[in-house]
Amino acid sequence: MDNEKKPMKIVLIEDDVSACKEFIECANSRKDIVFVGMTDHSDEGLEFVKNKLPEAVILDLELNWGGGSGTDFLKKLYKLELRIRPIIVVTTRNRSEMMQNHLHTKYGIEWIFCKEQNTYSPDMVIEQLLDLRSFLYKQRSNVNPELQTTETPEELQHRIMARISAELNEFGVSPKYKGRMIAEEAIYRLINKKNDGDSEKVFNELARARKTHYNNIVRPIQTAVTDAWDNTDDIERLLKVYTAPVRKEIGAPTPTEFVHYYADKIRRDM
């Protein structure tokens, strides 16, 4: 499927409840966008950007009734030194030309909307985002259509690996385990294989690449996953993080279950 035709994944950072409802109604009335995160706090918005892989962020500059501010968000976003960042449009009631020039110059904000403008509406914001997205696709028209995104293939790989790492951190898989690194690579390979993915084939590929045996691939993954599962002090939180069924006789996800769960979860967000 052409990536440009997929629904655009957006994070909304907005503290006005009525404005959020309007954006939700807008999203529900069309099929070309989907909100993957919605918050009134700049720090939570930053976490959404790191973990949800959005193509765009709609950012309320003031956040007077929320937490932090749009400027806080932008400062912290750029301190992350991400190799790729989402398209960002700002909404504000501030009409200052100096402020707008500052946002364009210092943070490279693509578009700024004044909420006091008579023609302002969520649909206007969404249409502008989609126009910006289309422009970026055309700029990268020399990229293989199967890999075409608003970023280079290398940037896409970096972004997906960062998401995998964030998910495994949330599950509680410690970086000290060899199985952590193997699981990350297995999940990434499954994501790239899309619907043709088979964990057994991936595990065998990894074994051949490392010139080792199949068991030396799956056993470290099982050790890392089981350790995180057995040693958590908040099993209810873990069950919210990992929502797939787990067989009682095993007591933790198997390597196959684990890598497929996260490959499918991340692929849905791409």
Buried (B, 14 or more C-beta within 10 A) or exposed (E): EEBBEEBBBBBBBBBBEEBBEBBBEBBEEEEBBBBBBBBBBBEBBBBBBBBBBBBBBBBBBBBEEBBBBBBBBBBBBEEEEBBBBBBBBBBBEBEEEEBBEEBBEEBEBBBBBBBEEEEEBBBEBBEBBBEBBEEBBEEEEEBEEEEBBBBBEEBBBBBBBBBBBBBBEBBBBEEEBBBBBBBBBBBBBBBBBEEEBEBEEBBBBBBEEEEEEEEBBBBBBBBBBBBBBEEBEEEEEBEEEBEEEBEEEEEBBBBBBBBBBBBBBBBEBB
